[in-house]
Amino acid sequence: MRLTAYTDYSLRVLIYLGLQQGRLATISEISDTYGLSANHLMKIIHNLGKLGYINTVRGRAGGMKLAGKPEELNLGQLVRQVESDFAIVDCLEPGHRRDCVIAPACRLQLVFDKAVQGFLGVLDSYTLADLLQNETRLKSLLSIGRAQGDSA
């Protein structure tokens, strides 16, 4: 099972914002911190805003922050909303033609479907708060605090 970079970056944005404790962060700040394209992040941030995960403020003093509490943001729900495809084999794709010779007797689809559901089930048991438990170390690695002029 492999998630897209889009999902990875969505999670990284939420981790960064979760460490901000309500302070507005900017796209350029996140882009510089992770070494990601600001243009790509704009699309992700727009989508996270549409989905209700973040609030954005326009203007010179604008930025973004989490829309809710980290413990309310379920990872399984987020991944289901931002990941485009969970078909780990062709026969799991919706509307896929069943031109495989063993399709009438194959149980592989059932096995892979259970595997995907198990994967998502594990993610369902975690929230953003779980990813932020090592807050001090994450802030140090992401230079949060020092980047805003605090002494850290």
C-alpha positions in Angstrom: 0.0 0.0 0.0 1.4 3.4 -1.0 -0.1 6.8 -0.5 0.4 9.6 -2.9 2.7 12.6 -2.2 -0.5 14.7 -2.1 -1.6 12.8 1.0 1.8 12.9 2.5 2.1 16.6 2.1 -1.5 17.1 3.4 -0.4 15.3 6.6 2.8 17.3 6.9 0.8 20.6 6.6 -1.5 19.5 9.4 1.4 18.4 11.6 3.0 21.8 11.0 -0.2 23.7 11.8 -0.9 21.5 14.8 2.4 22.6 16.3 1.6 26.3 15.9 -0.9 26.4 18.7 -3.3 28.7 16.9 -0.7 31.0 15.3 -1.2 31.7 11.6 1.4 30.0 9.4 2.0 30.9 5.8 2.5 28.8 2.7 6.0 30.1 2.2 6.9 29.2 5.8 5.7 25.6 5.3 7.2 25.4 1.8 10.6 26.5 3.1 10.4 24.3 6.2 9.7 21.1 4.2 11.4 22.0 0.9 8.1 21.6 -1.0 6.8 23.6 -3.9 4.7 26.5 -2.8 2.4 26.1 -5.9 1.8 22.4 -5.0 1.1 23.4 -1.3 -1.5 26.0 -2.5 -3.6 23.3 -4.0 -3.3 21.1 -0.9 -4.1 24.0 1.4 -7.1 25.0 -0.7 -8.4 21.5 -0.5 -7.8 21.1 3.2 -9.7 24.4 3.7 -12.6 23.1 1.5 -12.7 19.9 3.6 -12.8 21.9 6.8 -9.5 20.9 8.3 -7.9 24.4 8.2 -9.1 28.0 8.3 -7.4 30.5 6.0 -7.1 34.2 6.5 -6.4 36.4 3.4 -4.3 39.5 3.3 -0.9 40.8 4.4 -1.2 39.4 7.9 -3.0 36.3 6.7 -2.1 32.6 6.9 -3.7 29.4 8.0 -4.4 27.4 11.1 -6.1 24.3 12.1 -9.9 24.6 12.1 -10.3 22.3 15.1 -8.4 20.5 17.8 -5.8 17.9 16.8 -7.5 15.2 18.8 -10.6 15.7 16.6 -8.8 15.2 13.3 -9.0 11.5 12.5 -6.2 10.2 10.2 -8.3 7.5 8.5 -11.0 10.0 7.6 -8.5 12.5 6.2 -6.7 9.9 4.1 -10.0 8.7 2.7 -10.9 12.2 1.7 -7.6 13.2 0.1 -6.3 9.9 -1.4 -7.6 9.4 -4.9 -7.3 5.6 -5.3 -7.2 2.6 -2.9 -7.2 0.0 -5.7 -3.9 -1.7 -5.0 -4.6 -4.1 -7.9 -6.6 -3.5 -11.1 -9.5 -5.7 -10.2 -10.3 -3.4 -7.2 -10.9 -0.4 -9.5 -14.6 0.5 -9.7 -16.0 -0.5 -13.1 -12.9 -2.6 -13.9 -13.5 -5.1 -16.7 -13.3 -8.6 -15.4 -11.2 -9.9 -18.3 -8.9 -11.9 -16.1 -9.3 -15.6 -16.8 -9.5 -16.6 -13.1 -12.0 -13.8 -12.2 -15.0 -16.1 -11.7 -13.1 -18.1 -9.0 -10.6 -15.6 -7.7 -10.5 -14.6 -4.1 -7.6 -12.2 -4.5 -10.0 -9.2 -4.7 -11.5 -10.2 -1.3 -8.0 -10.5 0.3 -6.8 -7.2 -1.1 -10.0 -5.4 -0.1 -9.6 -6.7 3.5 -6.0 -5.5 3.5 -7.0 -2.0 2.4 -9.8 -2.0 5.1 -7.3 -3.1 7.7 -4.9 -0.4 6.7 -7.6 2.3 6.9 -8.8 0.7 10.2 -5.4 1.3 11.8 -5.4 4.9 10.6 -8.9 5.3 12.0 -7.5 4.6 15.5 -5.2 7.6 15.3 -5.6 11.4 15.3 -3.4 14.3 14.6 -2.8 14.6 18.3 -1.1 11.2 18.3 1.3 12.5 15.7 2.1 15.6 17.8 3.0 13.7 21.0 6.7 14.4 20.4 6.0 18.1 20.1 9.4 19.4 21.5 11.4 17.3 19.1 9.2 18.1 16.1 9.4 21.8 16.8 13.2 21.6 17.0 13.4 19.7 13.7 11.0 22.1 12.0 12.7 25.2 13.6 9.3 26.3 15.0 9.8 29.0 17.5 13.1 30.2 16.2 11.5 30.9 12.8 9.1 33.3 14.5 11.9 35.1 16.4 11.4 33.3 19.7 14.4 32.1 21.5 14.4 28.3 21.3 
